[in-house]
Amino acid sequence: MTRTNSSFLRLAPLALALACEAAGGIGSTDQPQDDADDGEPAGTSESSGPGPTGPGHDVGPGPAFQCDPWQQDCPEGQKCNLYSLDGDDTLDGAKCVPLADDPAKVGELCIAEDGYGAGLDDCDAGLLCWNVLPGGQGVCVQVCDGQAAASQCPEGQLCTKSFGDYHYKCLATCNPLAQDCIEGEMCAAGDVGFVCAPDVSGEGGQIYDACTAANDCDRGLMCSPPDAAPMCQPSPGGGCCLPYCELGGVCPDGLECYDFEDPNEPPEQIDLGACGLIP
C-alpha cells in the first residue's frame, strides 16, 4: 500500500539559489562579492544612473519600484528590470535601464556586466539575465508575476520563485526521476511542479547532507525536511538531501518511499515519491 506524507512538501517550494552560491560563492573578475551572489550593490532610488532620478516613487509592490517590470512602463529605448537594493541575491526593486539595440531573447545567452542583481543586462524587455557566471554571462529568462492569478510563461515552463518577494521567473519543466535538464542544471522542486535550475550543491549535496535551497542537493536528491530521516545532519532552518523514488521502488538504508500529497502533481509524475522515515 502506498504511503503518503505531506511533510515532504514543507521544503518543496524553497527558493532556487544562484549557481555562484556553490562552494560558498565564486569570485568575480571585477566585482566585490556577497557570499550568495556576484552582483555589486545596485543604485538606490536616488541614483543618478539610468531610469527616473530623484526620490523613488513607489509604483510597485516593493519599497523601490521606480517602474513596473510586468507592465514595462519605461520610456522608449529603456526597459524595467528587477534589481537588488543591497547587491545580494534578493531582487527587491525595479528601475528603468537602457534597452540593448539588439536584445537577447528567451533562452539566449546574455551579459550582465556588473553582475547579477545590478539590474543592467542585454536581455529584451520583460526578460532577466539569470544564472550569471563570473564574467557576466548568463541566459535570458522571462519574468513572470508570481502574485497574479494565472502567470504567463512560455509552453513547457513554470513560474518559479527565487529570493525576494517579487523575484519570479519562467523556468523549464522537468522530471526529477529522469533528471532531464541540461548539463550544470538539476531538476528541483519549484512553487508548483519541478523546474530546471542551476546545481549549487558544489562539493556537498550528497545523501543526508544539509541543504538550504531546492537546488542545493545533487541530481536525483530532494531538499527534504531535516527530520525526514534519522541519518540527516542537523540543519537549523534548512533541510536534508534525500533521494526521489518511484512508488513501489526501493530506498537505501531501510528508508521508505512516500507519495507526495500534492493536488497539483502532473499526471506524468503520479508515481513520484521521496525516500524518508518520518516517525
C-alpha positions as a Markdown table, in Angstrom:
| # | Residue | x | y | z |
|---|---|---|---|---|
| 1 | Met | 0.0 | 0.0 | 0.0 |
| 2 | Thr | 1.4 | 3.4 | -1.0 |
| 3 | Arg | 2.0 | 5.7 | 2.0 |
| 4 | Thr | 1.6 | 9.4 | 1.8 |
| 5 | Asn | 3.3 | 12.1 | 3.9 |
| 6 | Ser | 2.7 | 15.8 | 3.5 |
| 7 | Ser | 5.9 | 16.6 | 5.5 |
| 8 | Phe | 7.9 | 16.3 | 2.3 |
| 9 | Leu | 6.1 | 19.3 | 0.9 |
| 10 | Arg | 7.2 | 21.6 | 3.7 |
| 11 | Leu | 10.5 | 22.4 | 2.0 |
| 12 | Ala | 9.5 | 21.7 | -1.6 |
| 13 | Pro | 9.0 | 25.4 | -2.6 |
| 14 | Leu | 12.3 | 26.6 | -1.2 |
| 15 | Ala | 13.8 | 29.4 | -3.2 |
| 16 | Leu | 16.1 | 28.5 | -6.0 |
| 17 | Ala | 19.6 | 29.6 | -5.3 |
| 18 | Leu | 22.1 | 31.0 | -7.8 |
| 19 | Ala | 24.9 | 29.0 | -9.3 |
| 20 | Cys | 27.5 | 31.2 | -7.7 |
| 21 | Glu | 26.5 | 30.0 | -4.3 |
| 22 | Ala | 28.1 | 26.7 | -4.8 |
| 23 | Ala | 31.1 | 26.1 | -2.5 |
| 24 | Gly | 30.4 | 29.3 | -0.7 |
| 25 | Gly | 30.5 | 31.7 | -3.7 |
| 26 | Ile | 32.6 | 32.2 | -6.7 |
| 27 | Gly | 34.9 | 35.2 | -7.2 |
| 28 | Ser | 34.1 | 37.6 | -9.9 |
| 29 | Thr | 36.6 | 39.1 | -12.3 |
| 30 | Asp | 35.8 | 42.7 | -11.5 |
| 31 | Gln | 33.2 | 43.0 | -8.7 |
| 32 | Pro | 33.3 | 42.6 | -4.9 |
| 33 | Gln | 31.3 | 39.5 | -3.8 |
| 34 | Asp | 28.4 | 38.9 | -1.5 |
| 35 | Asp | 28.6 | 35.3 | -0.3 |
| 36 | Ala | 25.5 | 34.4 | -2.2 |
| 37 | Asp | 25.7 | 36.4 | -5.5 |
| 38 | Asp | 28.0 | 38.0 | -8.0 |
| 39 | Gly | 26.4 | 41.5 | -8.2 |
| 40 | Glu | 27.6 | 44.7 | -6.7 |
| 41 | Pro | 25.2 | 46.9 | -4.7 |
| 42 | Ala | 22.8 | 48.4 | -7.3 |
| 43 | Gly | 21.9 | 52.1 | -7.2 |
| 44 | Thr | 19.2 | 53.3 | -4.8 |
| 45 | Ser | 16.0 | 55.1 | -5.7 |
| 46 | Glu | 18.0 | 58.3 | -5.7 |
| 47 | Ser | 20.6 | 57.1 | -8.1 |
| 48 | Ser | 21.7 | 59.3 | -11.0 |
| 49 | Gly | 22.1 | 56.3 | -13.3 |
| 50 | Pro | 19.6 | 55.0 | -15.9 |
| 51 | Gly | 15.9 | 55.4 | -15.1 |
| 52 | Pro | 14.0 | 58.0 | -13.1 |
| 53 | Thr | 16.1 | 60.3 | -11.0 |
| 54 | Gly | 15.3 | 62.0 | -7.6 |
| 55 | Pro | 13.4 | 60.3 | -4.8 |
| 56 | Gly | 12.0 | 56.9 | -5.8 |
| 57 | His | 8.2 | 56.8 | -6.4 |
| 58 | Asp | 6.6 | 53.6 | -5.2 |
| 59 | Val | 4.6 | 52.4 | -8.2 |
| 60 | Gly | 5.1 | 48.7 | -7.5 |
| 61 | Pro | 4.7 | 46.4 | -4.6 |
| 62 | Gly | 8.2 | 46.9 | -3.2 |
| 63 | Pro | 10.0 | 49.8 | -1.5 |
| 64 | Ala | 12.0 | 50.9 | -4.5 |
| 65 | Phe | 9.9 | 50.2 | -7.6 |
| 66 | Gln | 10.5 | 53.1 | -10.0 |
| 67 | Cys | 8.7 | 51.2 | -12.7 |
| 68 | Asp | 6.6 | 48.1 | -13.3 |
| 69 | Pro | 8.6 | 45.1 | -14.6 |
| 70 | Trp | 5.3 | 43.3 | -15.6 |
| 71 | Gln | 3.8 | 46.3 | -17.5 |
| 72 | Gln | 7.1 | 47.6 | -18.9 |
| 73 | Asp | 6.2 | 51.3 | -18.5 |
| 74 | Cys | 9.6 | 52.8 | -19.0 |
| 75 | Pro | 10.3 | 55.4 | -21.8 |
| 76 | Glu | 11.1 | 54.3 | -25.3 |
| 77 | Gly | 14.6 | 52.8 | -25.5 |
| 78 | Gln | 14.5 | 51.6 | -21.9 |
| 79 | Lys | 13.2 | 48.6 | -20.0 |
| 80 | Cys | 12.1 | 47.9 | -16.5 |
| 81 | Asn | 14.4 | 45.5 | -14.7 |
| 82 | Leu | 14.3 | 43.9 | -11.3 |
| 83 | Tyr | 17.4 | 44.6 | -9.2 |
| 84 | Ser | 18.8 | 44.2 | -5.7 |
| 85 | Leu | 19.0 | 47.2 | -3.4 |
| 86 | Asp | 21.7 | 45.7 | -1.4 |
| 87 | Gly | 23.7 | 43.8 | -4.1 |
| 88 | Asp | 22.7 | 40.4 | -2.7 |
| 89 | Asp | 20.6 | 37.5 | -4.1 |
| 90 | Thr | 17.3 | 39.2 | -3.2 |
| 91 | Leu | 15.7 | 41.2 | -6.1 |
| 92 | Asp | 13.6 | 43.8 | -4.2 |
| 93 | Gly | 13.4 | 46.8 | -6.5 |
| 94 | Ala | 12.8 | 47.8 | -10.1 |
| 95 | Lys | 14.3 | 50.5 | -12.3 |
| 96 | Cys | 14.5 | 51.7 | -15.9 |
| 97 | Val | 17.7 | 50.8 | -17.7 |
| 98 | Pro | 18.8 | 51.1 | -21.3 |
| 99 | Leu | 17.5 | 48.5 | -23.7 |
| 100 | Ala | 20.1 | 47.0 | -25.9 |
| 101 | Asp | 20.0 | 47.7 | -29.6 |
| 102 | Asp | 19.7 | 44.0 | -30.5 |
| 103 | Pro | 18.5 | 42.5 | -27.2 |
| 104 | Ala | 18.8 | 38.8 | -26.5 |
| 105 | Lys | 15.6 | 36.7 | -26.4 |
| 106 | Val | 14.3 | 33.9 | -24.1 |
| 107 | Gly | 16.9 | 31.1 | -23.8 |
| 108 | Glu | 19.7 | 33.1 | -25.5 |
| 109 | Leu | 23.0 | 33.9 | -23.8 |
| 110 | Cys | 23.1 | 37.3 | -22.2 |
| 111 | Ile | 25.6 | 39.6 | -20.5 |
| 112 | Ala | 25.2 | 41.4 | -17.1 |
| 113 | Glu | 28.4 | 43.2 | -16.9 |
| 114 | Asp | 28.0 | 44.5 | -13.4 |
| 115 | Gly | 26.8 | 41.1 | -12.1 |
| 116 | Tyr | 23.5 | 39.5 | -11.2 |
| 117 | Gly | 21.3 | 41.9 | -9.2 |
| 118 | Ala | 22.8 | 45.1 | -10.6 |
| 119 | Gly | 19.8 | 45.4 | -13.0 |
| 120 | Leu | 21.6 | 46.1 | -16.2 |
| 121 | Asp | 21.8 | 43.4 | -18.9 |
| 122 | Asp | 21.3 | 42.9 | -22.7 |
| 123 | Cys | 18.1 | 40.8 | -22.5 |
| 124 | Asp | 14.9 | 42.1 | -24.1 |
| 125 | Ala | 12.2 | 43.9 | -22.1 |
| 126 | Gly | 10.4 | 41.6 | -19.7 |
| 127 | Leu | 13.4 | 39.3 | -19.5 |
| 128 | Leu | 16.1 | 38.9 | -16.9 |
| 129 | Cys | 19.7 | 37.6 | -17.2 |
| 130 | Trp | 19.6 | 34.6 | -14.9 |
| 131 | Asn | 22.3 | 32.3 | -13.5 |
| 132 | Val | 25.0 | 34.9 | -14.2 |
| 133 | Leu | 28.6 | 33.4 | -14.0 |
| 134 | Pro | 31.8 | 35.3 | -13.3 |
| 135 | Gly | 32.5 | 37.5 | -16.2 |
| 136 | Gly | 28.8 | 38.4 | -16.5 |
| 137 | Gln | 27.5 | 35.7 | -18.9 |
| 138 | Gly | 24.0 | 34.2 | -18.2 |
| 139 | Val | 20.8 | 33.2 | -20.0 |
| 140 | Cys | 17.7 | 35.2 | -20.6 |
| 141 | Val | 14.6 | 34.0 | -18.8 |
| 142 | Gln | 11.1 | 35.6 | -18.8 |
| 143 | Val | 10.0 | 37.5 | -15.7 |
| 144 | Cys | 6.6 | 36.3 | -14.5 |
| 145 | Asp | 4.3 | 37.9 | -11.9 |
| 146 | Gly | 4.0 | 35.2 | -9.2 |
| 147 | Gln | 1.3 | 37.2 | -7.5 |
| 148 | Ala | -1.0 | 37.0 | -10.5 |
| 149 | Ala | -3.9 | 34.5 | -10.6 |
| 150 | Ala | -2.5 | 33.0 | -13.8 |
| 151 | Ser | 1.1 | 33.8 | -14.5 |
| 152 | Gln | 2.1 | 33.7 | -18.2 |
| 153 | Cys | 5.1 | 31.6 | -19.2 |
| 154 | Pro | 6.1 | 30.0 | -22.5 |
| 155 | Glu | 4.9 | 26.5 | -23.1 |
| 156 | Gly | 6.9 | 23.9 | -21.2 |
| 157 | Gln | 7.9 | 26.4 | -18.5 |
| 158 | Leu | 6.6 | 27.2 | -15.0 |
| 159 | Cys | 6.6 | 30.4 | -13.0 |
| 160 | Thr | 9.0 | 29.9 | -10.1 |
| 161 | Lys | 10.1 | 32.0 | -7.2 |
| 162 | Ser | 13.7 | 32.8 | -6.3 |
| 163 | Phe | 15.0 | 35.0 | -3.5 |
| 164 | Gly | 12.8 | 38.1 | -2.9 |
| 165 | Asp | 9.0 | 38.5 | -2.7 |
| 166 | Tyr | 8.9 | 39.8 | -6.4 |
| 167 | His | 11.5 | 37.6 | -8.0 |
| 168 | Tyr | 9.5 | 35.2 | -10.2 |
| 169 | Lys | 10.8 | 33.8 | -13.4 |
| 170 | Cys | 9.8 | 31.2 | -16.0 |
| 171 | Leu | 12.0 | 28.0 | -16.0 |
| 172 | Ala | 11.8 | 24.8 | -18.0 |
| 173 | Thr | 9.8 | 21.9 | -16.5 |
| 174 | Cys | 11.5 | 18.6 | -15.9 |
| 175 | Asn | 11.2 | 15.1 | -14.3 |
| 176 | Pro | 13.1 | 14.6 | -11.1 |
| 177 | Leu | 13.4 | 10.9 | -11.7 |
| 178 | Ala | 14.8 | 11.3 | -15.2 |
| 179 | Gln | 16.9 | 14.4 | -14.3 |
| 180 | Asp | 16.4 | 15.6 | -17.9 |
| 181 | Cys | 17.9 | 19.1 | -17.5 |
| 182 | Ile | 20.9 | 20.3 | -19.4 |
| 183 | Glu | 24.4 | 19.8 | -18.0 |
| 184 | Gly | 25.1 | 22.1 | -15.0 |
| 185 | Glu | 21.4 | 22.1 | -14.0 |
| 186 | Met | 19.2 | 19.8 | -12.0 |
| 187 | Cys | 15.5 | 19.1 | -11.6 |
| 188 | Ala | 14.3 | 20.8 | -8.4 |
| 189 | Ala | 11.0 | 21.4 | -6.7 |
| 190 | Gly | 9.6 | 24.8 | -7.6 |
| 191 | Asp | 6.5 | 26.6 | -6.3 |
| 192 | Val | 4.3 | 24.3 | -8.4 |
| 193 | Gly | 5.9 | 21.3 | -10.1 |
| 194 | Phe | 9.6 | 20.8 | -10.9 |
| 195 | Val | 11.9 | 23.0 | -12.9 |
| 196 | Cys | 15.4 | 23.0 | -14.2 |
| 197 | Ala | 17.7 | 25.1 | -12.0 |
| 198 | Pro | 21.5 | 25.6 | -11.5 |
| 199 | Asp | 23.1 | 22.8 | -9.4 |
| 200 | Val | 24.5 | 24.8 | -6.5 |
| 201 | Ser | 25.5 | 21.8 | -4.4 |
| 202 | Gly | 29.2 | 22.1 | -5.0 |
| 203 | Glu | 31.2 | 19.5 | -3.0 |
| 204 | Gly | 28.2 | 18.9 | -0.8 |
| 205 | Gly | 24.6 | 17.9 | -1.8 |
| 206 | Gln | 25.1 | 14.2 | -1.2 |
| 207 | Ile | 22.6 | 12.0 | 0.5 |
| 208 | Tyr | 21.9 | 13.1 | 4.2 |
| 209 | Asp | 23.9 | 16.3 | 3.7 |
| 210 | Ala | 22.3 | 19.6 | 4.9 |
| 211 | Cys | 20.7 | 21.8 | 2.3 |
| 212 | Thr | 19.3 | 25.4 | 2.2 |
| 213 | Ala | 17.7 | 25.6 | -1.2 |
| 214 | Ala | 15.6 | 23.4 | -3.5 |
| 215 | Asn | 18.6 | 23.1 | -5.9 |
| 216 | Asp | 21.2 | 22.6 | -3.1 |
| 217 | Cys | 21.4 | 18.8 | -3.5 |
| 218 | Asp | 23.0 | 16.6 | -6.1 |
| 219 | Arg | 20.9 | 15.3 | -9.1 |
| 220 | Gly | 18.2 | 12.9 | -8.0 |
| 221 | Leu | 18.1 | 14.2 | -4.4 |
| 222 | Met | 15.5 | 16.5 | -2.9 |
| 223 | Cys | 15.9 | 19.1 | -0.2 |
| 224 | Ser | 13.6 | 17.4 | 2.3 |
| 225 | Pro | 12.6 | 18.3 | 5.9 |
| 226 | Pro | 15.5 | 17.8 | 8.3 |
| 227 | Asp | 13.6 | 15.2 | 10.3 |
| 228 | Ala | 12.7 | 13.1 | 7.3 |
| 229 | Ala | 15.5 | 10.5 | 8.1 |
| 230 | Pro | 17.5 | 9.8 | 11.3 |
| 231 | Met | 20.7 | 9.9 | 9.3 |
| 232 | Cys | 20.2 | 13.6 | 8.3 |
| 233 | Gln | 22.7 | 16.1 | 9.5 |
| 234 | Pro | 21.4 | 18.9 | 11.8 |
| 235 | Ser | 20.3 | 21.8 | 9.7 |
| 236 | Pro | 18.7 | 24.7 | 11.6 |
| 237 | Gly | 16.3 | 26.4 | 9.2 |
| 238 | Gly | 17.4 | 24.1 | 6.3 |
| 239 | Gly | 16.7 | 20.7 | 5.1 |
| 240 | Cys | 18.3 | 17.3 | 4.3 |
| 241 | Cys | 19.2 | 15.8 | 0.9 |
| 242 | Leu | 17.2 | 12.6 | 0.3 |
| 243 | Pro | 16.5 | 10.6 | -2.9 |
| 244 | Tyr | 13.5 | 10.9 | -5.1 |
| 245 | Cys | 12.0 | 7.5 | -5.7 |
| 246 | Glu | 9.4 | 5.7 | -7.9 |
| 247 | Leu | 6.5 | 4.5 | -5.9 |
| 248 | Gly | 6.9 | 0.8 | -5.2 |
| 249 | Gly | 10.6 | 1.1 | -5.6 |
| 250 | Val | 13.4 | 0.5 | -3.1 |
| 251 | Cys | 15.0 | 3.3 | -1.0 |
| 252 | Pro | 18.5 | 3.0 | 0.6 |
| 253 | Asp | 19.3 | 2.3 | 4.3 |
| 254 | Gly | 15.8 | 1.0 | 5.1 |
| 255 | Leu | 14.0 | 4.2 | 4.2 |
| 256 | Glu | 10.5 | 4.1 | 2.7 |
| 257 | Cys | 9.2 | 5.6 | -0.5 |
| 258 | Tyr | 6.4 | 8.1 | 0.4 |
| 259 | Asp | 3.9 | 9.6 | -2.0 |
| 260 | Phe | 3.6 | 13.3 | -2.2 |
| 261 | Glu | 0.3 | 14.7 | -1.0 |
| 262 | Asp | 0.3 | 17.2 | -3.9 |
| 263 | Pro | -3.0 | 18.1 | -5.6 |
| 264 | Asn | -1.1 | 19.8 | -8.4 |
| 265 | Glu | 1.0 | 16.8 | -9.3 |
| 266 | Pro | 1.1 | 16.4 | -13.1 |
| 267 | Pro | -0.1 | 13.1 | -14.5 |
| 268 | Glu | 3.3 | 12.1 | -15.8 |
| 269 | Gln | 4.7 | 12.3 | -12.3 |
| 270 | Ile | 2.0 | 10.4 | -10.5 |
| 271 | Asp | 4.5 | 7.6 | -9.5 |
| 272 | Leu | 6.9 | 10.1 | -8.0 |
| 273 | Gly | 7.8 | 9.9 | -4.3 |
| 274 | Ala | 10.6 | 10.7 | -1.8 |
| 275 | Cys | 12.6 | 8.5 | 0.5 |
| 276 | Gly | 12.3 | 9.0 | 4.2 |
| 277 | Leu | 11.4 | 7.6 | 7.6 |
| 278 | Ile | 9.0 | 10.0 | 9.3 |
| 279 | Pro | 8.1 | 8.9 | 12.9 |
